[in-house]
């Protein structure tokens, strides 16, 4: 028999009880202690109000309105370092993008209207899609409207639809954007381009959900949520009288600003890897030389992520890195072929190759808006159209 100091089941440890009774007593005591600890642990777990896991190809779990015990916080911190973050089709792990992800999640949890700010090519539509896919409206339509591409005379019929016979050429009823977005999301891209008159009409629909198609008298109801996007300062447009103040306040409930690529260059390696794998097809991923990677890091990316995507796509296709505005200390374009190959290229052919590449990249950066591209190139639209035909340029899918 063990000494009483080392044996908790001895008769001396529990005076008045036999050894077998001591064993049973100690077992019951341990059982009660375990039950007590289990109950305390359950109470701690109840402190977690809500944890939402986002299926985003490796996004960190987003924890909302939670109060985690210290032990859980430590585990979560170590867990977060192992999973590469991202959201939907958005790629990035820098602090500015993590803040964007947090705002996207909050916007998805709400049904309030959203305005996404950002330069051209920063991924405003991807952010809008992420909000929609994470919201309760994900099973309904996501209707995209390019507000700057609709002629003013057609705005009302495009948004509200029309009935058969409403005007010459109206042979059948047509559903408008508001009807198509019923129960879902209406994405207003380039919202700053909407006319004041159209803003007023949309405002009435936002107030009560009702609208009247062209040629109809009775209003129709539609339950839609607006997510708008712009590369302009809407508050400044209100001051200048280019946007109605009441319309601005109605849509500007949750503002989200996407950082330009030049302010999140630490994400460039992730983006490179993503675009290389995406454009490599079924073959093995191409490894980009270190000097090319360094040039990409040094470049200031006026066209942001969209420009980077197009540059990588072209590089993989023709092994040529063409940047619109290369840094002063680095020449562009950069050919990755051998020196022997480059010696046999005539000057005229090299100039034409560069011109073709320059025009294509600028068109891509402006989403093939010919007017904006021609303005940046410093040529007329007619000249641009001639060069597009000359080089056989087509919009990249």
C-alpha positions as a Markdown table, in Angstrom:
| # | Residue | x | y | z |
|---|---|---|---|---|
| 1 | Unk | 0.0 | 0.0 | 0.0 |
| 2 | Unk | 1.2 | 3.5 | -0.9 |
| 3 | Unk | 2.1 | 6.1 | 1.7 |
| 4 | Unk | -0.9 | 8.3 | 2.6 |
| 5 | Unk | 0.9 | 11.4 | 1.3 |
| 6 | Unk | 1.1 | 9.9 | -2.2 |
| 7 | Unk | -2.1 | 7.8 | -2.2 |
| 8 | Unk | -5.4 | 9.9 | -2.1 |
| 9 | Unk | -7.4 | 6.7 | -1.8 |
| 10 | Unk | -5.9 | 5.6 | 1.6 |
| 11 | Unk | -7.9 | 5.2 | 4.8 |
| 12 | Unk | -5.8 | 7.8 | 6.5 |
| 13 | Unk | -6.6 | 10.3 | 3.7 |
| 14 | Unk | -10.3 | 9.7 | 4.5 |
| 15 | Unk | -10.7 | 8.7 | 8.2 |
| 16 | Unk | -13.6 | 6.5 | 9.0 |
| 17 | Unk | -13.8 | 5.0 | 5.5 |
| 18 | Unk | -12.5 | 1.7 | 4.2 |
| 19 | Unk | -10.0 | 1.7 | 1.3 |
| 20 | Unk | -12.6 | 0.6 | -1.3 |
| 21 | Unk | -15.0 | 3.3 | 0.0 |
| 22 | Unk | -12.2 | 5.8 | -0.3 |
| 23 | Unk | -11.7 | 4.9 | -3.9 |
| 24 | Unk | -15.4 | 5.4 | -4.7 |
| 25 | Unk | -15.5 | 8.7 | -2.8 |
| 26 | Unk | -12.4 | 10.1 | -4.8 |
| 27 | Unk | -13.9 | 9.0 | -8.1 |
| 28 | Unk | -17.1 | 10.8 | -7.4 |
| 29 | Unk | -15.2 | 13.9 | -6.4 |
| 30 | Unk | -13.2 | 13.9 | -9.6 |
| 31 | Unk | -16.4 | 13.3 | -11.6 |
| 32 | Unk | -18.0 | 16.4 | -10.0 |
| 33 | Unk | -14.9 | 18.5 | -10.7 |
| 34 | Unk | -15.0 | 17.4 | -14.4 |
| 35 | Unk | -18.7 | 18.3 | -14.7 |
| 36 | Unk | -18.0 | 21.7 | -13.2 |
| 37 | Unk | -15.2 | 22.5 | -15.6 |
| 38 | Unk | -17.2 | 21.3 | -18.6 |
| 39 | Unk | -20.1 | 23.6 | -17.6 |
| 40 | Unk | -17.7 | 26.6 | -17.2 |
| 41 | Unk | -16.2 | 25.9 | -20.7 |
| 42 | Unk | -19.7 | 25.8 | -22.2 |
| 43 | Unk | -20.4 | 29.2 | -20.7 |
| 44 | Unk | -17.2 | 30.6 | -22.3 |
| 45 | Unk | -18.2 | 29.2 | -25.7 |
| 46 | Unk | -21.6 | 30.9 | -25.4 |
| 47 | Unk | -19.7 | 34.2 | -25.4 |
| 48 | Unk | -19.1 | 33.7 | -29.1 |
| 49 | Unk | -22.3 | 35.3 | -30.6 |
| 50 | Unk | -21.7 | 34.7 | -34.2 |
| 51 | Unk | -18.8 | 33.3 | -36.4 |
| 52 | Unk | -19.3 | 33.4 | -40.1 |
| 53 | Unk | -17.0 | 31.4 | -42.4 |
| 54 | Unk | -16.7 | 32.7 | -45.9 |
| 55 | Unk | -16.0 | 30.3 | -48.7 |
| 56 | Unk | -13.6 | 32.5 | -50.6 |
| 57 | Unk | -10.8 | 30.2 | -51.7 |
| 58 | Unk | -8.9 | 30.6 | -48.5 |
| 59 | Unk | -10.2 | 33.7 | -46.8 |
| 60 | Unk | -9.7 | 34.0 | -43.1 |
| 61 | Unk | -12.8 | 33.3 | -41.0 |
| 62 | Unk | -14.5 | 36.7 | -40.4 |
| 63 | Unk | -15.7 | 36.9 | -36.8 |
| 64 | Unk | -18.5 | 39.4 | -36.2 |
| 65 | Unk | -19.8 | 40.7 | -32.9 |
| 66 | Unk | -17.8 | 38.1 | -30.9 |
| 67 | Unk | -16.2 | 38.0 | -27.5 |
| 68 | Unk | -13.6 | 35.3 | -27.6 |
| 69 | Unk | -12.0 | 33.9 | -24.4 |
| 70 | Unk | -8.2 | 34.4 | -24.2 |
| 71 | Unk | -7.5 | 30.9 | -25.3 |
| 72 | Unk | -9.6 | 31.2 | -28.4 |
| 73 | Unk | -7.9 | 34.5 | -29.3 |
| 74 | Unk | -4.5 | 32.9 | -29.3 |
| 75 | Unk | -5.6 | 30.0 | -31.4 |
| 76 | Unk | -7.3 | 32.4 | -33.9 |
| 77 | Unk | -4.2 | 34.5 | -34.2 |
| 78 | Unk | -2.0 | 31.5 | -35.0 |
| 79 | Unk | -4.6 | 30.1 | -37.4 |
| 80 | Unk | -4.8 | 33.4 | -39.3 |
| 81 | Unk | -1.1 | 33.2 | -40.2 |
| 82 | Unk | -1.6 | 29.9 | -42.0 |
| 83 | Unk | -4.4 | 30.8 | -44.4 |
| 84 | Unk | -3.8 | 33.2 | -47.3 |
| 85 | Unk | -6.6 | 35.8 | -47.3 |
| 86 | Unk | -8.8 | 36.9 | -50.1 |
| 87 | Unk | -12.4 | 37.6 | -50.8 |
| 88 | Unk | -14.3 | 36.1 | -53.7 |
| 89 | Unk | -12.3 | 37.0 | -56.7 |
| 90 | Unk | -10.4 | 39.7 | -54.9 |
| 91 | Unk | -6.7 | 38.9 | -54.2 |
| 92 | Unk | -4.7 | 40.7 | -51.5 |
| 93 | Unk | -3.5 | 40.4 | -47.9 |
| 94 | Unk | -2.3 | 43.9 | -47.0 |
| 95 | Unk | -3.8 | 45.8 | -44.2 |
| 96 | Unk | -5.8 | 48.2 | -46.4 |
| 97 | Unk | -7.4 | 45.2 | -48.2 |
| 98 | Unk | -8.2 | 43.5 | -44.8 |
| 99 | Unk | -10.0 | 46.7 | -43.8 |
| 100 | Unk | -11.9 | 46.5 | -47.1 |
| 101 | Unk | -12.8 | 42.9 | -46.5 |
| 102 | Unk | -14.2 | 43.8 | -43.1 |
| 103 | Unk | -16.4 | 46.6 | -44.6 |
| 104 | Unk | -17.6 | 44.2 | -47.3 |
| 105 | Unk | -18.7 | 41.7 | -44.6 |
| 106 | Unk | -20.5 | 44.4 | -42.7 |
| 107 | Unk | -22.2 | 45.6 | -45.8 |
| 108 | Unk | -23.2 | 42.1 | -46.6 |
| 109 | Unk | -24.8 | 41.7 | -43.2 |
| 110 | Unk | -26.8 | 44.8 | -43.8 |
| 111 | Unk | -29.3 | 45.7 | -46.4 |
| 112 | Unk | -28.2 | 49.4 | -46.6 |
| 113 | Unk | -27.1 | 51.0 | -49.9 |
| 114 | Unk | -23.4 | 51.0 | -50.6 |
| 115 | Unk | -21.0 | 53.3 | -52.6 |
| 116 | Unk | -17.7 | 51.8 | -53.6 |
| 117 | Unk | -15.0 | 54.4 | -54.4 |
| 118 | Unk | -11.8 | 53.7 | -56.3 |
| 119 | Unk | -9.7 | 54.5 | -59.3 |
| 120 | Unk | -10.3 | 52.7 | -62.5 |
| 121 | Unk | -9.1 | 49.1 | -62.4 |
| 122 | Unk | -9.1 | 48.7 | -58.6 |
| 123 | Unk | -11.8 | 46.0 | -58.6 |
| 124 | Unk | -15.0 | 47.9 | -57.7 |
| 125 | Unk | -17.3 | 45.5 | -59.5 |
| 126 | Unk | -15.5 | 42.5 | -57.8 |
| 127 | Unk | -16.2 | 44.1 | -54.4 |
| 128 | Unk | -19.8 | 44.7 | -55.3 |
| 129 | Unk | -20.2 | 41.0 | -56.4 |
| 130 | Unk | -18.6 | 39.9 | -53.1 |
| 131 | Unk | -21.1 | 41.9 | -51.1 |
| 132 | Unk | -24.0 | 40.4 | -53.1 |
| 133 | Unk | -22.7 | 36.8 | -52.8 |
| 134 | Unk | -22.3 | 37.2 | -49.0 |
| 135 | Unk | -25.7 | 38.8 | -48.5 |
| 136 | Unk | -29.2 | 37.3 | -48.1 |
| 137 | Unk | -29.8 | 38.4 | -51.7 |
| 138 | Unk | -27.3 | 36.1 | -53.2 |
| 139 | Unk | -29.9 | 33.8 | -54.7 |
| 140 | Unk | -31.4 | 36.7 | -56.7 |
| 141 | Unk | -30.1 | 38.6 | -59.6 |
| 142 | Unk | -27.1 | 40.9 | -59.6 |
| 143 | Unk | -28.0 | 43.5 | -62.3 |
| 144 | Unk | -25.1 | 45.6 | -63.6 |
| 145 | Unk | -25.8 | 49.0 | -65.1 |
| 146 | Unk | -23.1 | 51.1 | -66.7 |
| 147 | Unk | -24.7 | 54.5 | -66.1 |
| 148 | Unk | -22.2 | 56.3 | -68.4 |
| 149 | Unk | -23.0 | 54.2 | -71.4 |
| 150 | Unk | -26.8 | 54.8 | -71.6 |
| 151 | Unk | -28.0 | 57.7 | -73.7 |
| 152 | Unk | -30.0 | 60.2 | -71.7 |
| 153 | Unk | -33.1 | 59.6 | -73.9 |
| 154 | Unk | -33.1 | 55.9 | -73.0 |
| 155 | Unk | -32.4 | 56.2 | -69.3 |
| 156 | Unk | -36.1 | 56.0 | -68.2 |
| 157 | Unk | -37.0 | 53.1 | -70.4 |
| 158 | Unk | -33.9 | 51.1 | -69.5 |
| 159 | Unk | -34.4 | 51.5 | -65.8 |
| 160 | Unk | -38.1 | 51.3 | -65.6 |
| 161 | Unk | -39.0 | 49.3 | -68.7 |
| 162 | Unk | -41.9 | 49.9 | -71.0 |
| 163 | Unk | -45.2 | 48.4 | -72.2 |
| 164 | Unk | -46.1 | 47.3 | -75.7 |
| 165 | Unk | -47.2 | 50.3 | -77.8 |
| 166 | Unk | -45.7 | 52.9 | -75.4 |
| 167 | Unk | -43.8 | 54.4 | -78.3 |
| 168 | Unk | -42.8 | 53.7 | -81.9 |
| 169 | Unk | -40.9 | 50.5 | -82.0 |
| 170 | Unk | -42.2 | 49.2 | -78.6 |
| 171 | Unk | -43.6 | 45.9 | -80.0 |
| 172 | Unk | -43.4 | 44.0 | -76.8 |
| 173 | Unk | -43.3 | 44.7 | -73.1 |
| 174 | Unk | -39.7 | 45.1 | -71.8 |
| 175 | Unk | -38.6 | 44.6 | -68.2 |
| 176 | Unk | -36.4 | 47.4 | -66.8 |
| 177 | Unk | -33.4 | 47.1 | -64.6 |
| 178 | Unk | -35.5 | 47.7 | -61.5 |
| 179 | Unk | -37.8 | 44.8 | -62.3 |
| 180 | Unk | -34.8 | 42.5 | -63.1 |
| 181 | Unk | -33.2 | 43.4 | -59.8 |
| 182 | Unk | -36.3 | 42.6 | -57.7 |
| 183 | Unk | -35.2 | 40.8 | -54.6 |
| 184 | Unk | -31.5 | 41.2 | -55.6 |
| 185 | Unk | -28.9 | 43.9 | -56.2 |
| 186 | Unk | -28.8 | 46.8 | -58.6 |
| 187 | Unk | -25.2 | 47.7 | -59.3 |
| 188 | Unk | -24.8 | 51.2 | -60.6 |
| 189 | Unk | -21.4 | 51.5 | -62.2 |
| 190 | Unk | -20.2 | 55.1 | -62.8 |
| 191 | Unk | -23.1 | 56.4 | -60.8 |
| 192 | Unk | -21.7 | 59.9 | -61.0 |
| 193 | Unk | -22.7 | 60.0 | -64.7 |
| 194 | Unk | -26.5 | 59.8 | -63.9 |
| 195 | Unk | -28.4 | 62.9 | -64.9 |
| 196 | Unk | -30.1 | 65.0 | -62.2 |
| 197 | Unk | -33.5 | 64.1 | -63.7 |
| 198 | Unk | -32.8 | 60.4 | -63.5 |
| 199 | Unk | -31.5 | 60.7 | -59.9 |
| 200 | Unk | -34.8 | 62.3 | -58.9 |
| 201 | Unk | -36.8 | 59.4 | -60.5 |
| 202 | Unk | -34.6 | 56.8 | -58.9 |
| 203 | Unk | -34.9 | 58.6 | -55.6 |
| 204 | Unk | -38.7 | 58.1 | -55.6 |
| 205 | Unk | -38.2 | 54.4 | -56.3 |
| 206 | Unk | -35.8 | 54.2 | -53.4 |
| 207 | Unk | -38.2 | 55.8 | -51.0 |
| 208 | Unk | -41.2 | 53.5 | -51.6 |
| 209 | Unk | -39.9 | 50.8 | -54.0 |
| 210 | Unk | -42.4 | 51.8 | -56.6 |
| 211 | Unk | -41.9 | 52.9 | -60.2 |
| 212 | Unk | -43.9 | 53.3 | -63.4 |
| 213 | Unk | -42.8 | 51.7 | -66.7 |
| 214 | Unk | -43.1 | 53.9 | -69.8 |
| 215 | Unk | -46.6 | 53.6 | -71.1 |
| 216 | Unk | -48.1 | 52.3 | -67.9 |
| 217 | Unk | -50.2 | 54.2 | -65.3 |
| 218 | Unk | -50.1 | 52.0 | -62.3 |
| 219 | Unk | -46.9 | 51.7 | -60.3 |
| 220 | Unk | -45.0 | 48.5 | -59.8 |
| 221 | Unk | -43.1 | 47.5 | -56.7 |
| 222 | Unk | -39.6 | 46.2 | -56.7 |
| 223 | Unk | -37.4 | 45.2 | -53.7 |
| 224 | Unk | -33.8 | 46.0 | -54.7 |
| 225 | Unk | -30.6 | 47.1 | -53.0 |
| 226 | Unk | -28.3 | 49.6 | -54.6 |
| 227 | Unk | -24.5 | 49.2 | -54.7 |
| 228 | Unk | -23.0 | 52.0 | -56.6 |
| 229 | Unk | -19.4 | 52.5 | -57.8 |
| 230 | Unk | -17.5 | 55.6 | -58.9 |
| 231 | Unk | -14.0 | 57.0 | -59.4 |
| 232 | Unk | -15.2 | 60.5 | -58.5 |
| 233 | Unk | -15.8 | 62.4 | -55.3 |
| 234 | Unk | -19.6 | 62.4 | -55.0 |
| 235 | Unk | -19.6 | 64.9 | -52.2 |
| 236 | Unk | -17.7 | 67.3 | -54.4 |
| 237 | Unk | -20.3 | 66.7 | -57.2 |
| 238 | Unk | -23.0 | 67.6 | -54.8 |
| 239 | Unk | -21.3 | 70.9 | -54.0 |
| 240 | Unk | -21.0 | 71.6 | -57.7 |
| 241 | Unk | -24.7 | 70.9 | -58.3 |
| 242 | Unk | -23.9 | 67.8 | -60.4 |
| 243 | Unk | -25.6 | 65.4 | -58.0 |
| 244 | Unk | -28.7 | 65.8 | -55.9 |
| 245 | Unk | -28.0 | 66.0 | -52.2 |
| 246 | Unk | -31.0 | 63.9 | -51.3 |
| 247 | Unk | -29.9 | 61.2 | -53.8 |
| 248 | Unk | -26.4 | 61.3 | -52.4 |
| 249 | Unk | -27.5 | 60.8 | -48.8 |
| 250 | Unk | -29.9 | 58.0 | -49.9 |
| 251 | Unk | -27.2 | 55.9 | -51.5 |
| 252 | Unk | -24.1 | 57.0 | -49.5 |
| 253 | Unk | -24.9 | 54.9 | -46.4 |
| 254 | Unk | -21.9 | 52.5 | -46.4 |
| 255 | Unk | -18.9 | 53.9 | -48.2 |
| 256 | Unk | -16.1 | 51.6 | -49.1 |
| 257 | Unk | -12.8 | 52.9 | -50.7 |
| 258 | Unk | -10.6 | 50.5 | -52.6 |
| 259 | Unk | -6.8 | 51.4 | -52.4 |
| 260 | Unk | -4.9 | 51.9 | -55.7 |
| 261 | Unk | -2.3 | 49.2 | -56.5 |
| 262 | Unk | 0.6 | 51.7 | -55.9 |
| 263 | Unk | -0.5 | 51.8 | -52.2 |
| 264 | Unk | -0.6 | 48.0 | -51.8 |
| 265 | Unk | 2.5 | 46.8 | -53.6 |
| 266 | Unk | 3.1 | 44.1 | -51.0 |
| 267 | Unk | 0.2 | 42.3 | -52.8 |
| 268 | Unk | 1.9 | 42.3 | -56.2 |
| 269 | Unk | 3.6 | 38.8 | -55.6 |
| 270 | Unk | 0.1 | 37.3 | -54.8 |
| 271 | Unk | -1.4 | 39.0 | -57.8 |
| 272 | Unk | 1.4 | 37.9 | -60.1 |
| 273 | Unk | 1.0 | 34.3 | -58.9 |
| 274 | Unk | -2.8 | 34.5 | -59.4 |
| 275 | Unk | -2.7 | 35.9 | -62.9 |
| 276 | Unk | 0.1 | 33.6 | -64.1 |
| 277 | Unk | -1.8 | 30.6 | -63.0 |
| 278 | Unk | -5.0 | 31.9 | -64.4 |
| 279 | Unk | -3.5 | 32.6 | -67.9 |
| 280 | Unk | -1.2 | 29.5 | -68.1 |
| 281 | Unk | -4.1 | 27.3 | -69.1 |
| 282 | Unk | -3.6 | 23.6 | -68.5 |
| 283 | Unk | 0.2 | 23.9 | -68.8 |
| 284 | Unk | 2.7 | 24.4 | -65.9 |
| 285 | Unk | 2.8 | 27.9 | -64.5 |
| 286 | Unk | 5.5 | 30.1 | -66.1 |
| 287 | Unk | 8.2 | 31.5 | -63.7 |
| 288 | Unk | 8.8 | 35.3 | -64.3 |
| 289 | Unk | 12.4 | 36.4 | -64.2 |
| 290 | Unk | 13.5 | 38.3 | -61.1 |
| 291 | Unk | 14.4 | 41.4 | -63.2 |
| 292 | Unk | 10.9 | 41.5 | -64.6 |
| 293 | Unk | 9.3 | 41.1 | -61.2 |
| 294 | Unk | 11.4 | 44.0 | -60.0 |
| 295 | Unk | 10.3 | 46.3 | -62.8 |
| 296 | Unk | 6.7 | 45.4 | -62.0 |
| 297 | Unk | 7.3 | 46.3 | -58.4 |
| 298 | Unk | 8.9 | 49.6 | -59.3 |
| 299 | Unk | 6.1 | 50.6 | -61.7 |
| 300 | Unk | 3.4 | 52.9 | -60.4 |
| 301 | Unk | 0.4 | 51.2 | -62.1 |
| 302 | Unk | -2.0 | 54.0 | -63.2 |
| 303 | Unk | -4.4 | 51.4 | -64.4 |
| 304 | Unk | -4.2 | 49.4 | -61.2 |
| 305 | Unk | -4.9 | 45.7 | -61.0 |
| 306 | Unk | -6.7 | 45.6 | -64.3 |
| 307 | Unk | -3.6 | 47.0 | -66.0 |
| 308 | Unk | -1.4 | 44.5 | -64.2 |
| 309 | Unk | -3.7 | 41.7 | -65.3 |
| 310 | Unk | -3.4 | 42.8 | -69.0 |
| 311 | Unk | 0.4 | 43.3 | -68.8 |
| 312 | Unk | 0.9 | 39.8 | -67.4 |
| 313 | Unk | -1.5 | 38.3 | -70.0 |
| 314 | Unk | 0.5 | 39.9 | -72.8 |
| 315 | Unk | 3.8 | 38.9 | -71.2 |
| 316 | Unk | 2.8 | 35.3 | -71.1 |
| 317 | Unk | 1.6 | 35.5 | -74.7 |
| 318 | Unk | 4.5 | 37.3 | -76.4 |
| 319 | Unk | 7.2 | 37.4 | -73.7 |
| 320 | Unk | 7.2 | 41.2 | -73.8 |
| 321 | Unk | 6.7 | 43.4 | -70.8 |
| 322 | Unk | 5.1 | 46.7 | -72.0 |
| 323 | Unk | 4.4 | 49.4 | -69.4 |
| 324 | Unk | 2.5 | 52.5 | -70.3 |
| 325 | Unk | 4.7 | 54.9 | -68.3 |
| 326 | Unk | 7.9 | 53.2 | -67.3 |
| 327 | Unk | 10.0 | 54.7 | -64.5 |
| 328 | Unk | 12.7 | 57.1 | -65.8 |
| 329 | Unk | 15.5 | 54.8 | -64.7 |
| 330 | Unk | 14.1 | 51.8 | -66.5 |
| 331 | Unk | 13.4 | 51.4 | -70.2 |
| 332 | Unk | 10.2 | 49.9 | -71.6 |
| 333 | Unk | 9.1 | 47.8 | -73.3 |
| 334 | Unk | 11.4 | 45.0 | -72.1 |
| 335 | Unk | 11.9 | 42.0 | -74.4 |
| 336 | Unk | 12.8 | 38.7 | -72.8 |
| 337 | Unk | 14.0 | 37.1 | -76.1 |
| 338 | Unk | 17.6 | 36.5 | -76.8 |
| 339 | Unk | 20.0 | 39.3 | -77.9 |
| 340 | Unk | 20.5 | 37.5 | -81.2 |
| 341 | Unk | 16.7 | 37.6 | -81.9 |
| 342 | Unk | 16.5 | 41.3 | -81.0 |
| 343 | Unk | 19.4 | 42.3 | -83.4 |
| 344 | Unk | 17.3 | 41.1 | -86.4 |
| 345 | Unk | 14.3 | 43.3 | -85.5 |
| 346 | Unk | 14.1 | 46.3 | -87.7 |
| 347 | Unk | 13.5 | 49.7 | -86.1 |
| 348 | Unk | 10.2 | 50.3 | -88.0 |
| 349 | Unk | 8.9 | 46.9 | -86.8 |
| 350 | Unk | 10.0 | 47.6 | -83.2 |
| 351 | Unk | 8.3 | 51.0 | -83.3 |
| 352 | Unk | 5.1 | 49.4 | -84.6 |
| 353 | Unk | 5.2 | 46.7 | -82.0 |
| 354 | Unk | 5.6 | 49.2 | -79.3 |
| 355 | Unk | 2.8 | 51.4 | -80.7 |
| 356 | Unk | 0.4 | 48.4 | -80.9 |
| 357 | Unk | 1.2 | 47.4 | -77.4 |
| 358 | Unk | 0.8 | 50.9 | -76.0 |
| 359 | Unk | -2.6 | 51.4 | -77.7 |
| 360 | Unk | -3.8 | 48.0 | -76.6 |
| 361 | Unk | -2.8 | 48.5 | -72.9 |
| 362 | Unk | -4.4 | 52.0 | -72.8 |
| 363 | Unk | -7.6 | 50.7 | -74.3 |
| 364 | Unk | -7.7 | 47.8 | -71.7 |
| 365 | Unk | -6.9 | 50.3 | -68.9 |
| 366 | Unk | -10.0 | 52.3 | -69.9 |
| 367 | Unk | -12.2 | 49.3 | -70.5 |
| 368 | Unk | -12.1 | 50.0 | -74.3 |
| 369 | Unk | -13.6 | 53.5 | -73.9 |
| 370 | Unk | -12.2 | 54.9 | -77.1 |
| 371 | Unk | -12.8 | 58.5 | -76.2 |
| 372 | Unk | -10.8 | 58.3 | -72.9 |
| 373 | Unk | -8.1 | 56.2 | -74.6 |
| 374 | Unk | -7.7 | 58.7 | -77.4 |
| 375 | Unk | -7.5 | 61.6 | -74.9 |
| 376 | Unk | -4.7 | 59.9 | -73.0 |
| 377 | Unk | -2.8 | 59.0 | -76.2 |
| 378 | Unk | -3.1 | 62.5 | -77.5 |
| 379 | Unk | -4.8 | 61.6 | -80.7 |
| 380 | Unk | -8.3 | 62.0 | -82.2 |
| 381 | Unk | -10.9 | 59.2 | -82.0 |
| 382 | Unk | -10.8 | 58.7 | -85.8 |
| 383 | Unk | -7.0 | 58.2 | -85.7 |
| 384 | Unk | -7.5 | 55.7 | -82.8 |
| 385 | Unk | -10.1 | 53.8 | -84.8 |
| 386 | Unk | -7.7 | 53.6 | -87.8 |
| 387 | Unk | -4.9 | 52.2 | -85.6 |
| 388 | Unk | -7.2 | 49.7 | -84.0 |
| 389 | Unk | -8.1 | 48.4 | -87.5 |
| 390 | Unk | -4.5 | 48.6 | -88.7 |
| 391 | Unk | -3.2 | 46.4 | -85.8 |
| 392 | Unk | -6.3 | 44.2 | -85.6 |
| 393 | Unk | -6.8 | 44.9 | -81.9 |
| 394 | Unk | -9.6 | 43.2 | -80.1 |
| 395 | Unk | -10.8 | 43.4 | -76.5 |
| 396 | Unk | -9.3 | 40.8 | -74.2 |
| 397 | Unk | -11.8 | 38.6 | -72.5 |
